[in-house]
Amino acid sequence: MWEIFVGIILGMVEGLTEFAPVSSTGHMILVDDMFFHTRDIFTEPVANTFKVCIQLGSILAVVIVFKDRILNLLGLKKEINEEQAQGQRLKLTQVIVGLLPAAVLGFLFEDYIDKELFGTPTVLIGLVGGALLMIAADWFRPARPKVQTLDQITYKHALIVGLFQCIALWPGFSRSGSTISGGVLVGLNHRTASDFTFIMAVPIMAGASSLSLIKNWEYFTLDALPFFIAGFISAFLFALFSIRYFLKLINKVKLVPFAIYRIVLAIVIYFLAF
């Protein structure tokens, strides 16, 4: 029962933080290292695989929230709005351009990231570094963003946002924090940058999680399976709530409040852990 409880708590942390610009991976590593030590309950490969694979629960939540847009991208549903009536529409190829840089780097350096960067010291660096990036994005963003909807995004926008996503391969920087910052800097408003971030997250996170499942299939033993299932369900339910709340909030509060939270969290964790 203890393993199921740990899975639920870590799934809750994942779901609540995956799409806020605060780093879900960083929070899971910190919570696990400080309170649960799942590497001791199971093994380090099982613990690391769990942290990656429960992201599938969060991804399922994104698919549900953005189901119409995703079907539209796949050509399975026609969605007419003002931009599309003028021949403009977010294209699947633009999403692919956005996710390719991080997908390639993640594939090349996956083993190094898992072995060397999944720890409290590196997460603290990522939390502070990501906070400074977010503050800079709000400080230097255009006074009047030109891109107000997803259908106004160009290939150039998509590529730049995708390059910013590469920063998030360092645990603690936050995928959404890095990509929303990049989007804001190139002229997307905060809501549009968030929407594009979440849509890009579906293939790249699903791909990373599926690859981890395939490579680490032997760790899904009968003893560990309830741990994984509890984490998946918990991450899905809490992500479903947090996505809807965050999208209503981001245009109002921008990025600086999240950056301040990250810096305060890093200071607190530093004094508690060291």
N, C-alpha and C positions, 0 to 999 in steps of 0.2 A: 504493500500500500504506500510505503514511503516513496518508492520510485514513481508511482502514479502522481502523487502530490507534487513531487519535484517537476515532473513533466508538465503538469498543469500550470505551475507558477512560471516556469521558464517559457512556456507557450504564451502565457499572458504577457510577459515582458516583451516577447517577440511581436505579438499582435499589436500591442499598444505603441510600440516604438518603431516598427518597420517603416512606416510611411511618414512619421514625423522626422524632422531633420536633426535627430539626436543620436543616431546610430543604434540600431537594434542589436547588431552583433556585439558592439561594445557593451551595451547594457547586459546582454546575456552572459558575456564573459565575466563582467564585474560581479553580477549577482551570483553566478555559479561559483566563482573563485572565493567570494566572501562568505557564502552561506551553505552551499550544497556540496561542492567538490565532487561532481559527477564522475570525474576521472578516477576517483577512488571507489565509487559505487560500482562502476563498470570498468572501462578502460579508456585511455585518452582517445583512441580512434573512434570508439562508440560515442563518447561525449561530443567530439568535434563533428561527427556525422549527424548527430541529433540536431546540433545548432544550425546546420545547413538544411537538413531535410524538412524541418518543421516550417521552413519558409514556404513550403508548398501550401500550407494552410492559409498563410497570408495572401499568397498568389491567387488562391481560389476566391478569396474575398474580393480582390481587385477585379477578377473576371466577372463576378456577379454585379459589382457596382458599375463597371464600364461595359457591360455585355452588349449594349446597342452599338457603341463605338467600335468594339472589337469585331462584331459581326459585320459592321460597315467596312472596316479595314480589310476583312477577308472576302469582301464582295458578296456576302450572304444576306445583307440587308441594306436597302437604300434609305439614307437619312438626309432629308433636304433641309438646308438652312440658307441664310443669305449668301454666305461664302460659296457654298456648293452650287447655288443657282448661278453664280458668276463664273463657274468652272474651277473654283478652288476647293481642294479637299485634302485633308491629311492622308498621305499615302502609306501603304505598308512598307514601301521601299525607304521612305523617310525614317520610319521607326527602325528599320534594319541598319541604316546608316548611323543612327544614333547609338545602337547597342553594339555594333561591331568592335570599336576600339577596346572597350572593357572586356568583351567576350574573348578577344584574341589574347590580350594580356593575362586575363584570368586563367585561360587554358594553359598558357606557357608557364605561369608562375604559381599554379595552384598548390603544388606540393610545398614550395617555399613558404607561401602565405600560411598554410595550415600548420607547418612545423615551427616557423620562426616568429610569426606576427600575432598569434592567438594567445595573448597574455596581457595582464593588467598594465605593465609599463607602456607597451606600445599603444594600447587603447587610450591611455591618458594623453599621450602625444596626439593621437588622432582626434580626441575630443576637443582639445585646445586648438589644434591646427584647423579643424573644421569650423570651429566657432569664429576664428579670425577671418576665414574665407567668407562666411555668411555675413559678418559685419561689413566686410569690404564690398560684398555684393549689394547690400542695402545702401551703403554710402555712395558708391560710384554708379549705381543704376541710372538709366535715363529718367529724367523727370516725368516724361510722358511715354510710357511703353507703347511701341507701335504694334505689337502683337497681342491682340486681346482674346483670340480664340485659337483652338488647335488647328483650324483650317487655314490659318495665316502663317503657319510655320513653314519655313523653306528648308531645302537641303543643307544650306549653310548653318542655319540655326541648329538643325538636328545633329550635324557633325560636331559643332562646338560643344553642345550639351553632352554628347557622347564622350568627347575628350575629357570633360570635367568629371564624368562618371568614373573614369580610370582612377582618379584620386581615391575613390571609395574602396578600392581593393585593399587599402590599408585599413584594418579594423579600427573603428572609432570615428573615422571621417564622416561616415553616413552617406549612403547612396543618394537618398533624397536631398540631403543637405548640399551635397556637391553639385548635383544636377540642377536643382532649383536655383542655386547660386549662379551656375553657368547660364541658365536660361534668363534669369533676371538681368545679368550683365549684358546680354546680347539683345535685350529689348522685349522679352516676354513679360507680361504681368505675372504676378505671383501665382494666381490661380491657374493660368495656362501652363506655366512652367511645372506646376505640381501635377496637373492632368497628364502632361507629356511624360513626366517622370514615372508616374504610376503605370501608364500604358507600356513604356519601355521596360519596366520591371518584369512584366509578365514573361516574355520569352527568355530574358537573360537569367532571371531567378529560377524559372522552371527548368531551364537548361542546366544551370549549375547544380540544382538540387537533384535532378534526374541523373546527371553524371556521377554525383556523389553516391546516389543509390546503387548505380551499376558497379562502381569501383569498390564499394564497401558493403556489398550485399551479404557477406559472411557475418557481419556484425548484427544483422537483424535476427537474433536468436529469440527463442520463446521467452527467455527471461527479460530481454530488452524490449520486446514488441509492445507491451502495455505502456512503457515509458514513451515510446515514439508515438503511439496512437493518442495518448493523453495530450502530448505536446501539440500534435497536429490539430486536434479538435479545439483546444484552447486557443491556439494562434489564430485559427480561422474566425472564431466567434469574436475575439477581442479586436482583430484587424477590421472586421466588418463594421464594428462600432467606430473605431478610431479614424478610418478613412473618411467616412461621412462627416464626422465632426471636424477633422482637419481641413477638409476642402471648404467648409463654411467659415473657418477661422483665418486661413492664411492670408487672404487679401486685406484683412483688417489689421492683423498684428505684424505682418511681414516676418523677417527672419531674426532680427536682433533679440527679441525675448528668448527665442530658442538658443541663440548663441550664448546669452548670459547664463542660462540654465546649464549649458554644457561646461562652461568655465567653472561655475560654482560646484557642479558635480565633480569635476576633475580635481579641484582643490580638496573637497571633502574626502574623496576616495584616496587621494595621495596621503593625507594625514592618518586615515584609518588603516591603510595597507602598509605604510612604510614608517 
